[in-house]
Amino acid sequence: MFLRNRPQAYVTRLRLHQIRSELVRATVAPRIAEASNRWAVSELGRMSGRYKAMFGELPSETARLAKTRRCIRAPDDDWATGQSAADRGASLLTLQPKLAAGS
């Protein structure tokens, strides 16, 4: 019986991670129900309980924290990658010599 639950547990964890990713990366206020429905999770109460057990916070807390981060970040920063505009420029400069040497 234990082996039958393992694939389902994996799928559940995968879905919860995808829902969290959507909530964190949303550019506008995320809708938890829409994100969970996209990942075929229809029981929001159970999803919230599993989400809290896995991540230590409710989906609404994740969405609220993501909204706060979007509001306080500098406009030239890319919050999804954690790079500022200056960092992106520096990484492009370091790639150019490698591309020139390879061609």
C-alpha positions in Angstrom: 0.0 0.0 0.0 2.9 2.4 0.7 4.2 2.1 -2.8 0.8 3.1 -4.3 1.0 6.4 -2.4 4.5 7.5 -3.5 3.7 8.6 -7.1 0.6 10.5 -5.8 2.7 12.2 -3.1 5.3 13.2 -5.8 2.6 14.7 -8.0 1.1 16.5 -5.0 4.5 18.0 -4.1 5.1 19.0 -7.8 1.8 20.7 -8.0 2.3 22.6 -4.7 5.7 23.8 -5.9 4.2 25.0 -9.2 1.4 26.8 -7.3 4.0 28.5 -5.1 6.0 29.5 -8.1 3.0 31.2 -9.7 2.2 33.0 -6.5 5.7 34.3 -6.1 6.3 35.3 -9.7 3.0 36.9 -10.4 3.2 40.4 -11.8 -0.2 41.3 -10.6 -2.1 40.2 -7.5 -2.3 36.4 -7.9 -5.5 34.5 -7.5 -4.8 31.4 -5.4 -7.9 29.6 -6.7 -6.8 30.2 -10.3 -3.3 29.0 -9.7 -4.5 25.8 -8.0 -7.1 25.1 -10.7 -4.4 25.4 -13.3 -2.5 22.6 -11.6 -5.6 20.4 -11.2 -6.0 21.1 -7.4 -9.7 21.7 -6.8 -10.0 21.3 -3.0 -8.6 24.6 -1.8 -8.9 23.8 1.9 -6.8 20.6 1.6 -4.4 22.3 -0.7 -3.9 25.1 1.9 -3.2 22.6 4.6 -0.7 20.6 2.5 0.9 23.9 1.3 1.3 25.1 4.9 2.8 21.7 5.9 5.3 21.9 3.1 6.2 25.6 3.1 5.4 26.7 6.6 3.0 29.4 5.4 -0.5 29.6 3.9 -0.8 30.4 0.1 -2.3 33.7 1.0 0.8 34.6 3.1 3.0 33.7 0.2 0.9 36.0 -2.1 1.0 38.8 0.4 4.7 38.6 0.9 5.3 38.5 -2.9 3.1 41.6 -3.3 5.2 43.4 -0.6 8.4 42.4 -2.4 7.0 43.7 -5.7 6.1 47.0 -4.1 9.5 47.7 -2.4 11.9 46.5 -5.1 13.8 49.0 -7.2 12.3 49.4 -10.7 15.5 48.4 -12.5 15.8 45.1 -10.6 14.6 41.8 -11.9 13.0 40.2 -8.9 12.5 36.8 -10.6 16.2 36.3 -11.2 17.5 38.5 -8.3 19.7 40.5 -10.7 19.9 44.2 -11.0 20.2 46.0 -14.3 23.9 46.5 -13.5 24.4 42.8 -12.8 22.8 41.8 -16.1 25.0 44.2 -18.0 28.1 42.8 -16.3 27.1 39.2 -17.1 26.6 40.2 -20.7 30.1 41.6 -20.8 31.6 38.4 -19.4 29.8 36.4 -22.0 31.0 38.4 -25.0 34.6 37.3 -24.9 33.5 33.6 -24.6 31.3 34.0 -27.7 34.0 35.8 -29.6 36.6 33.1 -28.8 34.2 30.4 -29.8 33.4 31.8 -33.3 
